[in-house]
Amino acid sequence: KSSKIKYLNHSCNPNCYLSSRDKNSLYLVALKDIDEFSELTIDYGYDEIYVNCKCSSCKNITTT
């Protein structure tokens, strides 16, 4: 897989996702229209990320 995915940040409301292309590469696929100069984000997809997530979606959620 590509080492360039390290430049994609997590969001609980991502605008992209990764899809396998072949055994050596991935597709980065847009989930919605993305404005010019917007950050490209994906959901990392592991449970631990949500506990301390600082993305804009989670910042709006209050915990009890």
Sequence and secondary structure as in RCSB ss.txt:
>XXXX:A:sequence
KSSKIKYLNHSCNPNCYLSSRDKNSLYLVALKDIDEFSELTIDYGYDEIYVNCKCSSCKNITTT
>XXXX:A:secstr
  GGGGG EE SS SEEEEEEETTEEEEEESS   TT   EE    THHHHS  SHHHHT    
